[in-house]
Amino acid sequence: SLDLLKHQVEARRFHFVLQDMLECDGTMELNYEDKKNVKIKDMDGHGHLANFVTFMPDSVKKSLIPLKLAGLIRWKGDLRAYEKEESWRWSCDVQVQLDQDEFSYVSSGISSQGIVSGEFRAKGEFPDVESNLKLNAEKLSFQSDWMDFKSGRLELSLKGRRGLLEIRGFSLNIPESRGRIRGREVSVKNLGMKLETGTVDVEKKTLFVPDMEIQTSSSKNL
C-alpha cells in the first residue's frame, strides 16, 4: 500500500527472486519523510552458498579464494536501515542456518574438506553487532606436509562482537591421524582435543587458549 500523506510504503507480504541465486519472503515498510526508515521483517529465505560470494567486497572475496562452498543457506529475521545525522545506520536480528553443506579449502601446502552444519545469529546495530555461532563439521579431512587425517568430527561454539570472539566450546575427534616428525612417520589413533574457553581476535589474527585437553588411545588427560 502507498500512503502519500504519511510518505509511507508498506508491503504486507513480498516474494523476491533473484535468478537462481536466492529467494526470500517477508514484509517491508518504507518511510521517506524527513527521517527515512526502511524495515524488512519476518524474512524467510534461502540461496546457494557459492552465489553469496558475488555480493561480498573484493577484499573479502580475495581472502576466500582458497575456500569453496556448495549447498544451501537459509535465513530468517529482520533488517532495518534508517537515516540519522545525514548518514545511514543498519541494524539486524538475523538467524542463518547451514545443513549438510560441503566445503573445501586448498592453499599452499594445506587442504581440507568436509560437510558442515550449524547456526549463526547476528543481532544489534552495525558495527556493534553481537554474533553467536554453533558449528558442526563431519567427514572432516586434512592434508599437509606435516599431518594428515580423515573422518574427523569438529564442534565449535563462539560468541562475541566487533571481531573479538569468545570460544564457548571446541572439540575435535579424529579416528586416526598421521604426522611426520624429523622425517619419521608417526600414527596416532583416537585423537581427541577439547577446550572450554578461549579468545579469538579476528583483527589481530590471534588465538588465546588458557587450557586444552588432549587424549589418545594410549594417553589421557594431557
LUMLOLUM-670988 format. One record per residue: residue number from 0; residue in one letter; chain; x, y, z of N, C-alpha, C in turn. Coordinates in nm, 2 decimals, padded with zeros to 4 digits. Last residue first. Layout:
   i aa ch  neast nnorth    nup caeast canorth   caup  ceast cnorth    cup
 NUM  A  A      X      Y      Z      X       Y      Z      X      Y      Z
...
! end
This chain:
   i aa ch  neast nnorth    nup caeast canorth   caup  ceast cnorth    cup
 221  L  A  04.59 -03.51  02.90  04.71  -03.43  02.88  04.68 -03.28  02.88
 220  N  A  04.40 -03.72  02.94  04.41  -03.61  03.03  04.55 -03.53  03.02
 219  K  A  04.57 -04.02  02.82  04.46  -03.94  02.85  04.49 -03.82  02.94
 218  S  A  04.70 -04.24  02.58  04.72  -04.14  02.68  04.60 -04.06  02.70
 217  S  A  04.62 -04.42  02.38  04.73  -04.46  02.47  04.76 -04.36  02.58
 216  S  A  04.43 -04.29  02.23  04.40  -04.43  02.27  04.51 -04.48  02.37
 215  T  A  04.44 -03.95  02.36  04.46  -04.05  02.25  04.43 -04.19  02.31
 214  Q  A  04.35 -03.61  02.43  04.35  -03.76  02.46  04.38 -03.84  02.34
 213  I  A  04.39 -03.30  02.57  04.42  -03.38  02.46  04.42 -03.53  02.51
 212  E  A  04.26 -02.98  02.66  04.27  -03.13  02.70  04.29 -03.21  02.57
 211  M  A  04.38 -02.66  02.74  04.33  -02.76  02.64  04.35 -02.90  02.69
 210  D  A  04.36 -02.33  02.85  04.37  -02.47  02.89  04.31 -02.55  02.78
 209  P  A  04.36 -02.07  02.73  04.42  -02.09  02.86  04.44 -02.24  02.90
 208  V  A  04.43 -01.95  02.43  04.36  -02.07  02.49  04.43 -02.09  02.62
 207  F  A  04.39 -01.71  02.18  04.44  -01.73  02.32  04.36 -01.85  02.38
 206  L  A  04.49 -01.60  01.87  04.41  -01.70  01.94  04.47 -01.72  02.08
 205  T  A  04.48 -01.34  01.63  04.54  -01.41  01.74  04.44 -01.50  01.81
 204  K  A  04.43 -01.13  01.44  04.46  -01.27  01.40  04.53 -01.34  01.50
 203  K  A  04.34 -00.88  01.49  04.48  -00.91  01.52  04.53 -01.05  01.48
 202  E  A  04.07 -00.92  01.41  04.15  -00.81  01.36  04.30 -00.84  01.38
 201  V  A  03.98 -01.14  01.57  03.98  -01.15  01.42  04.07 -01.04  01.36
 200  D  A  04.08 -01.30  01.83  04.08  -01.16  01.79  04.09 -01.16  01.64
 199  V  A  03.93 -01.54  02.04  03.98  -01.51  01.91  03.97 -01.37  01.88
 198  T  A  03.98 -01.72  02.34  03.95  -01.59  02.28  04.01 -01.58  02.14
 197  G  A  03.83 -01.97  02.55  03.94  -01.91  02.47  03.89 -01.78  02.41
 196  T  A  03.71 -02.28  02.69  03.71  -02.14  02.67  03.83 -02.09  02.60
 195  E  A  03.73 -02.56  02.68  03.60  -02.50  02.73  03.59 -02.35  02.70
 194  L  A  03.85 -02.80  02.45  03.87  -02.68  02.53  03.73 -02.62  02.56
 193  K  A  04.00 -03.10  02.32  03.88  -03.03  02.38  03.92 -02.91  02.46
 192  M  A  04.07 -03.36  02.10  04.11  -03.23  02.16  03.98 -03.16  02.20
 191  G  A  04.17 -03.70  02.05  04.06  -03.60  02.09  04.12 -03.48  02.14
 190  L  A  04.24 -03.97  01.84  04.29  -03.84  01.90  04.17 -03.75  01.93
 189  N  A  04.25 -04.25  01.76  04.15  -04.19  01.86  04.20 -04.06  01.93
 188  K  A  04.61 -04.29  01.71  04.47  -04.33  01.70  04.38 -04.27  01.80
 187  V  A  04.88 -04.18  01.52  04.80  -04.16  01.65  04.66 -04.20  01.62
 186  S  A  05.19 -04.24  01.38  05.05  -04.27  01.37  04.99 -04.26  01.51
 185  V  A  05.46 -04.08  01.22  05.40  -04.12  01.35  05.25 -04.13  01.33
 184  E  A  05.76 -04.10  01.03  05.61  -04.10  01.03  05.56 -04.16  01.16
 183  R  A  06.03 -03.88  01.03  05.98  -04.01  01.08  05.83 -04.00  01.08
 182  G  A  06.13 -03.63  00.98  06.13  -03.73  00.87  06.08 -03.87  00.91
 181  R  A  06.07 -03.49  01.21  06.21  -03.51  01.17  06.22 -03.63  01.07
 180  I  A  05.76 -03.63  01.20  05.85  -03.55  01.29  05.99 -03.59  01.26
 179  R  A  05.44 -03.63  01.07  05.58  -03.65  01.04  05.67 -03.56  01.13
 178  G  A  05.14 -03.82  01.13  05.22  -03.70  01.13  05.36 -03.73  01.10
 177  R  A  04.81 -03.92  01.10  04.95  -03.95  01.07  05.02 -03.82  01.06
 176  S  A  04.52 -04.04  01.28  04.60  -03.93  01.22  04.74 -03.98  01.20
 175  E  A  04.20 -04.16  01.33  04.34  -04.19  01.31  04.41 -04.08  01.23
 174  P  A  03.96 -04.03  01.43  03.99  -04.18  01.45  04.13 -04.22  01.43
 173  I  A  03.94 -03.74  01.60  04.00  -03.80  01.48  04.02 -03.94  01.51
 172  N  A  03.76 -03.46  01.72  03.78  -03.61  01.73  03.82 -03.67  01.60
 171  L  A  03.74 -03.17  01.89  03.79  -03.23  01.76  03.82 -03.37  01.79
 170  S  A  03.56 -02.90  02.03  03.61  -03.04  02.04  03.64 -03.09  01.90
 169  F  A  03.49 -02.62  02.22  03.55  -02.67  02.10  03.59 -02.81  02.12
 168  G  A  03.31 -02.34  02.34  03.33  -02.48  02.34  03.39 -02.52  02.21
 167  R  A  03.31 -02.07  02.33  03.23  -02.13  02.43  03.24 -02.28  02.44
 166  I  A  03.54 -01.82  02.28  03.52  -01.96  02.25  03.43 -02.02  02.36
 165  E  A  03.46 -01.50  02.19  03.48  -01.59  02.30  03.45 -01.73  02.26
 164  L  A  03.59 -01.26  01.97  03.51  -01.37  01.99  03.55 -01.46  02.11
 163  L  A  03.59 -00.96  01.83  03.65  -01.02  01.94  03.55 -01.13  01.99
 162  G  A  03.46 -00.83  01.62  03.57  -00.91  01.59  03.64 -00.97  01.70
 161  R  A  03.23 -00.71  01.74  03.34  -00.63  01.69  03.47 -00.71  01.67
 160  R  A  03.15 -00.98  01.97  03.11  -00.86  01.89  03.24 -00.79  01.85
 159  G  A  03.05 -01.33  02.04  03.13  -01.20  02.06  03.07 -01.09  01.98
 158  K  A  03.10 -01.68  02.06  03.01  -01.56  02.09  03.09 -01.44  02.10
 157  L  A  03.10 -02.01  01.93  03.16  -01.88  01.95  03.06 -01.78  01.98
 156  S  A  03.17 -02.35  01.92  03.07  -02.25  01.96  03.14 -02.13  02.00
 155  L  A  03.21 -02.65  01.74  03.26  -02.52  01.78  03.15 -02.43  01.81
 154  E  A  03.33 -02.98  01.66  03.22  -02.90  01.72  03.28 -02.77  01.77
 153  L  A  03.42 -03.22  01.42  03.45  -03.10  01.49  03.32 -03.03  01.54
 152  R  A  03.57 -03.52  01.32  03.44  -03.45  01.36  03.48 -03.33  01.45
 151  G  A  03.72 -03.70  01.05  03.72  -03.63  01.17  03.59 -03.56  01.20
 150  S  A  03.79 -03.85  00.82  03.68  -03.89  00.90  03.68 -03.82  01.04
 149  K  A  04.16 -03.81  00.83  04.03  -03.82  00.76  03.92 -03.87  00.86
 148  F  A  04.48 -03.65  00.82  04.38  -03.73  00.89  04.25 -03.72  00.80
 147  D  A  04.82 -03.56  00.84  04.71  -03.60  00.76  04.61 -03.67  00.85
 146  M  A  05.10 -03.33  00.86  04.99  -03.40  00.93  04.88 -03.44  00.83
 145  W  A  05.29 -03.20  00.71  05.33  -03.24  00.85  05.22 -03.33  00.92
 144  D  A  05.20 -03.11  00.47  05.33  -03.17  00.47  05.37 -03.23  00.61
 143  S  A  04.85 -03.21  00.48  04.96  -03.11  00.48  05.09 -03.19  00.48
 142  Q  A  04.50 -03.25  00.50  04.63  -03.29  00.44  04.73 -03.18  00.44
 141  F  A  04.20 -03.36  00.64  04.31  -03.25  00.64  04.44 -03.32  00.59
 140  S  A  03.85 -03.40  00.67  03.98  -03.45  00.63  04.08 -03.33  00.62
 139  L  A  03.54 -03.48  00.82  03.65  -03.38  00.81  03.78 -03.44  00.78
 138  K  A  03.29 -03.58  00.86  03.37  -03.63  00.74  03.48 -03.53  00.71
 137  E  A  03.15 -03.27  00.98  03.16  -03.42  00.98  03.24 -03.46  00.85
 136  A  A  03.11 -03.00  01.20  03.17  -03.05  01.08  03.19 -03.20  01.09
 135  N  A  02.91 -02.75  01.34  02.95  -02.90  01.34  03.00 -02.93  01.20
 134  L  A  02.87 -02.46  01.53  02.91  -02.52  01.40  02.95 -02.67  01.43
 133  K  A  02.73 -02.16  01.62  02.74  -02.30  01.66  02.76 -02.38  01.53
 132  L  A  02.77 -01.83  01.71  02.80  -01.93  01.61  02.81 -02.07  01.67
 131  N  A  02.66 -01.50  01.74  02.66  -01.63  01.80  02.68 -01.73  01.69
 130  S  A  02.74 -01.15  01.78  02.73  -01.27  01.70  02.74 -01.40  01.78
 129  E  A  02.62 -00.82  01.80  02.66  -00.94  01.87  02.64 -01.07  01.78
 128  V  A  02.76 -00.53  01.66  02.66  -00.65  01.64  02.71 -00.77  01.72
 127  D  A  02.83 -00.25  01.60  02.83  -00.32  01.74  02.73 -00.43  01.73
 126  P  A  02.84 -00.10  01.38  02.92  -00.22  01.38  02.92 -00.30  01.51
 125  F  A  02.50 -00.21  01.35  02.64  -00.21  01.30  02.71 -00.08  01.34
 124  E  A  02.31 -00.32  01.62  02.33  -00.22  01.52  02.48 -00.22  01.48
 123  G  A  02.18 -00.66  01.66  02.23  -00.54  01.70  02.25 -00.44  01.59
 122  K  A  02.28 -00.99  01.59  02.18  -00.91  01.65  02.24 -00.78  01.70
 121  A  A  02.31 -01.30  01.42  02.36  -01.17  01.44  02.25 -01.07  01.49
 120  R  A  02.38 -01.64  01.44  02.29  -01.54  01.47  02.36 -01.40  01.49
 119  F  A  02.41 -01.95  01.28  02.47  -01.83  01.31  02.37 -01.72  01.33
 118  E  A  02.45 -02.30  01.29  02.36  -02.19  01.31  02.44 -02.06  01.34
 117  G  A  02.52 -02.60  01.09  02.53  -02.51  01.20  02.43 -02.39  01.20
 116  S  A  02.74 -02.82  00.92  02.61  -02.78  00.96  02.62 -02.68  01.07
 115  V  A  02.95 -02.94  00.66  02.93  -02.86  00.77  02.78 -02.82  00.79
 114  I  A  03.19 -03.17  00.56  03.05  -03.14  00.55  03.01 -03.06  00.68
 113  G  A  03.51 -03.13  00.40  03.42  -03.18  00.50  03.28 -03.14  00.47
 112  Q  A  03.87 -03.08  00.36  03.73  -03.10  00.31  03.64 -03.15  00.42
 111  S  A  04.18 -02.91  00.30  04.08  -02.97  00.39  03.95 -02.98  00.33
 110  S  A  04.53 -02.86  00.26  04.40  -02.88  00.20  04.31 -02.95  00.31
 109  I  A  04.84 -02.70  00.22  04.74  -02.74  00.31  04.61 -02.76  00.23
 108  G  A  05.03 -02.60  00.04  05.07  -02.70  00.13  04.97 -02.75  00.23
 107  S  A  04.85 -02.32 -00.02  04.98  -02.37 -00.04  05.02 -02.47  00.07
 106  S  A  04.51 -02.45 -00.01  04.61  -02.34 -00.01  04.74 -02.40 -00.02
 105  V  A  04.18 -02.52 -00.01  04.30  -02.56 -00.07  04.39 -02.44 -00.08
 104  Y  A  03.89 -02.65  00.13  03.99  -02.54  00.14  04.12 -02.59  00.09
 103  S  A  03.55 -02.71  00.09  03.68  -02.75  00.07  03.77 -02.63  00.08
 102  F  A  03.22 -02.82  00.20  03.33  -02.72  00.19  03.46 -02.78  00.15
 101  E  A  02.87 -02.88  00.18  03.01  -02.92  00.15  03.10 -02.80  00.15
 100  D  A  02.62 -02.89  00.43  02.68  -02.82  00.32  02.83 -02.86  00.30
  99  Q  A  02.43 -02.96  00.63  02.50  -03.06  00.55  02.55 -03.00  00.42
  98  D  A  02.30 -02.66  00.65  02.26  -02.80  00.68  02.33 -02.89  00.58
  97  L  A  02.30 -02.35  00.82  02.37  -02.44  00.72  02.33 -02.58  00.76
  96  Q  A  02.12 -02.05  00.88  02.14  -02.20  00.90  02.21 -02.26  00.79
  95  V  A  02.10 -01.75  01.06  02.14  -01.82  00.93  02.16 -01.96  00.97
  94  Q  A  01.90 -01.49  01.17  01.95  -01.62  01.20  01.97 -01.69  01.07
  93  V  A  01.91 -01.15  01.27  01.90  -01.25  01.16  01.97 -01.38  01.21
  92  D  A  01.85 -00.85  01.32  01.83  -00.97  01.41  01.80 -01.08  01.31
  91  C  A  02.01 -00.53  01.27  01.96  -00.66  01.22  01.93 -00.75  01.34
  90  S  A  02.07 -00.21  01.13  02.06  -00.30  01.24  01.99 -00.43  01.19
  89  W  A  02.24  00.08  01.01  02.19  -00.05  00.99  02.18 -00.13  01.11
  88  R  A  02.22  00.42  00.91  02.25   00.32  01.01  02.18  00.19  00.98
  87  W  A  02.34  00.67  00.70  02.25   00.56  00.71  02.31  00.47  00.82
  86  S  A  02.35  01.03  00.77  02.42   00.90  00.73  02.32  00.79  00.76
  85  E  A  02.25  01.26  00.88  02.29   01.26  00.74  02.37  01.14  00.70
  84  E  A  02.16  01.18  01.13  02.27   01.27  01.12  02.34  01.26  00.98
  83  K  A  02.02  00.89  01.00  02.05   00.97  01.13  02.17  01.05  01.11
  82  E  A  01.80  00.67  00.85  01.89   00.78  00.83  01.90  00.86  00.96
  81  Y  A  01.80  00.31  00.86  01.74   00.44  00.89  01.85  00.55  00.88
  80  A  A  01.71 -00.02  00.82  01.81   00.08  00.78  01.74  00.22  00.80
  79  R  A  01.69 -00.35  00.94  01.64  -00.21  00.95  01.75 -00.12  00.90
  78  L  A  01.56 -00.69  00.92  01.66  -00.59  00.89  01.60 -00.45  00.90
  77  D  A  01.50 -01.01  01.08  01.46  -00.87  01.05  01.58 -00.78  01.01
  76  G  A  01.46 -01.36  00.99  01.48  -01.25  01.08  01.44 -01.11  01.02
  75  K  A  01.64 -01.63  00.85  01.52  -01.58  00.90  01.55 -01.45  00.98
  74  W  A  01.79 -01.84  00.59  01.79  -01.73  00.69  01.65 -01.69  00.72
  73  R  A  02.01 -02.09  00.46  01.87  -02.05  00.49  01.88 -01.94  00.60
  72  I  A  02.20 -02.22  00.19  02.20  -02.14  00.31  02.06 -02.09  00.33
  71  L  A  02.30 -02.52  00.03  02.20  -02.41  00.05  02.23 -02.34  00.19
  70  G  A  02.61 -02.59 -00.15  02.49  -02.62 -00.07  02.40 -02.50 -00.05
  69  A  A  02.95 -02.54 -00.12  02.84  -02.59 -00.21  02.73 -02.63 -00.12
  68  L  A  03.25 -02.35 -00.14  03.13  -02.39 -00.07  03.03 -02.44 -00.17
  67  K  A  03.60 -02.31 -00.11  03.49  -02.35 -00.20  03.37 -02.40 -00.12
  66  L  A  03.87 -02.10 -00.04  03.76  -02.17  00.01  03.65 -02.19 -00.09
  65  P  A  04.08 -01.95 -00.15  04.11  -02.09 -00.12  03.98 -02.17 -00.08
  64  I  A  03.93 -01.69 -00.17  03.97  -01.77 -00.29  04.00 -01.91 -00.26
  63  L  A  03.88 -01.53  00.04  03.80  -01.65  00.03  03.84 -01.74 -00.09
  62  S  A  04.02 -01.30  00.01  04.06  -01.38  00.12  03.99 -01.52  00.11
  61  K  A  03.88 -01.19 -00.21  04.02  -01.23 -00.23  04.06 -01.33 -00.12
  60  K  A  03.63 -01.12 -00.09  03.64  -01.23 -00.19  03.78 -01.28 -00.21
  59  V  A  03.72 -00.91  00.07  03.67  -01.04  00.13  03.68 -01.15  00.03
  58  S  A  03.79 -00.72 -00.12  03.89  -00.76 -00.02  03.85 -00.90  00.05
  57  D  A  03.55 -00.69 -00.26  03.66  -00.75 -00.33  03.76 -00.80 -00.23
  56  P  A  03.25 -00.77 -00.07  03.35  -00.68 -00.11  03.47 -00.75 -00.17
  55  M  A  02.99 -01.00 -00.20  03.09  -00.96 -00.10  03.19 -00.86 -00.15
  54  F  A  02.83 -01.11 -00.39  02.79  -00.98 -00.32  02.89 -00.93 -00.22
  53  T  A  02.95 -01.35 -00.46  02.94  -01.24 -00.56  02.91 -01.11 -00.50
  52  V  A  02.91 -01.52 -00.25  03.05  -01.46 -00.26  03.04 -01.34 -00.36
  51  F  A  02.67 -01.63 -00.29  02.68  -01.52 -00.20  02.81 -01.45 -00.20
  50  N  A  02.69 -01.86 -00.45  02.65  -01.73 -00.51  02.66 -01.61 -00.42
  49  A  A  02.76 -02.06 -00.27  02.86  -02.01 -00.36  02.82 -01.88 -00.43
  48  L  A  02.51 -02.11 -00.14  02.62  -02.06 -00.07  02.72 -01.99 -00.17
  47  H  A  02.19 -02.03 -00.27  02.31  -02.11 -00.28  02.43 -02.04 -00.22
  46  G  A  01.92 -01.96 -00.04  02.00  -01.94 -00.16  02.12 -02.03 -00.16
  45  H  A  01.62 -01.85  00.12  01.73  -01.94  00.10  01.80 -01.91 -00.03
  44  G  A  01.41 -01.69  00.38  01.47  -01.71  00.25  01.58 -01.82  00.25
  43  D  A  01.22 -01.49  00.54  01.23  -01.63  00.53  01.29 -01.66  00.39
  42  M  A  01.16 -01.21  00.75  01.23  -01.27  00.63  01.24 -01.42  00.65
  41  D  A  01.03 -01.03  00.92  00.98  -01.17  00.90  01.04 -01.23  00.78
  40  K  A  01.09 -00.72  00.76  01.06  -00.80  00.87  01.02 -00.94  00.83
  39  I  A  01.26 -00.44  00.69  01.23  -00.56  00.63  01.21 -00.67  00.74
  38  K  A  01.23 -00.09  00.69  01.22  -00.21  00.77  01.18 -00.33  00.68
  37  V  A  01.37  00.22  00.66  01.33   00.10  00.59  01.33 -00.02  00.68
  36  N  A  01.34  00.57  00.67  01.34   00.45  00.75  01.29  00.33  00.67
  35  K  A  01.42  00.91  00.70  01.40   00.79  00.61  01.42  00.67  00.70
  34  K  A  01.28  01.17  00.83  01.37   01.07  00.88  01.34  00.94  00.80
  33  D  A  01.10  01.31  00.65  01.22   01.37  00.69  01.33  01.26  00.74
  32  E  A  00.98  01.02  00.46  00.96   01.16  00.50  01.10  01.22  00.55
  31  Y  A  00.96  00.76  00.38  01.06   00.85  00.30  01.03  01.00  00.34
  30  N  A  00.95  00.45  00.50  00.91   00.58  00.53  01.01  00.68  00.47
  29  L  A  00.85  00.13  00.43  00.94   00.23  00.38  00.88  00.37  00.42
  28  E  A  00.84 -00.21  00.52  00.79  -00.08  00.55  00.89  00.03  00.50
  27  M  A  00.77 -00.55  00.43  00.85  -00.43  00.42  00.77 -00.30  00.45
  26  T  A  00.80 -00.90  00.49  00.72  -00.78  00.49  00.81 -00.66  00.49
  25  G  A  00.88 -01.20  00.29  00.89  -01.11  00.41  00.79 -01.00  00.40
  24  D  A  01.09 -01.44  00.12  00.96  -01.38  00.16  00.98 -01.29  00.28
  23  C  A  01.33 -01.51 -00.13  01.30  -01.46  00.00  01.16 -01.41  00.01
  22  E  A  01.60 -01.66 -00.29  01.46  -01.65 -00.29  01.42 -01.61 -00.15
  21  L  A  01.90 -01.66 -00.51  01.83  -01.65 -00.38  01.68 -01.63 -00.40
  20  M  A  01.99 -01.74 -00.77  02.08  -01.71 -00.66  02.01 -01.72 -00.52
  19  D  A  01.87 -01.77 -01.01  01.87  -01.89 -00.93  01.96 -01.87 -00.80
  18  Q  A  01.71 -01.45 -01.00  01.75  -01.56 -01.08  01.75 -01.69 -01.00
  17  L  A  01.59 -01.37 -00.72  01.70  -01.32 -00.80  01.76 -01.44 -00.87
  16  V  A  01.28 -01.29 -00.59  01.36  -01.40 -00.65  01.46 -01.33 -00.74
  15  F  A  01.06 -01.23 -00.32  01.16  -01.18 -00.41  01.25 -01.29 -00.46
  14  H  A  00.75 -01.14 -00.22  00.82  -01.26 -00.26  00.93 -01.21 -00.36
  13  F  A  00.59 -00.98  00.06  00.65  -00.98 -00.07  00.73 -01.11 -00.09
  12  R  A  00.33 -00.84  00.24  00.39  -00.96  00.21  00.46 -00.95  00.07
  11  R  A  00.28 -00.57  00.28  00.24  -00.67  00.39  00.30 -00.80  00.36
  10  A  A  00.45 -00.31  00.23  00.43  -00.43  00.16  00.40 -00.54  00.26
   9  E  A  00.41  00.04  00.22  00.40  -00.08  00.30  00.37 -00.20  00.21
   8  V  A  00.53  00.36  00.24  00.50   00.25  00.15  00.51  00.12  00.24
   7  Q  A  00.46  00.70  00.31  00.49   00.57  00.36  00.45  00.46  00.26
   6  H  A  00.38  00.97  00.36  00.51   00.94  00.30  00.55  00.80  00.33
   5  K  A  00.13  01.03  00.45  00.23   00.99  00.56  00.37  00.96  00.50
   4  L  A  00.01  01.09  00.21  00.01   01.19  00.32  00.11  01.15  00.42
   3  L  A  00.04  00.86  00.05  00.12   00.98  00.01  00.12  01.08  00.13
   2  D  A  00.08  00.54  00.10  00.01   00.65  00.17  00.09  00.77  00.14
   1  L  A  00.03  00.23 -00.05  00.11   00.36 -00.06  00.02  00.47  00.00
   0  S  A  00.08 -00.12  00.00  00.00   00.00  00.00  00.09  00.13  00.00
! end
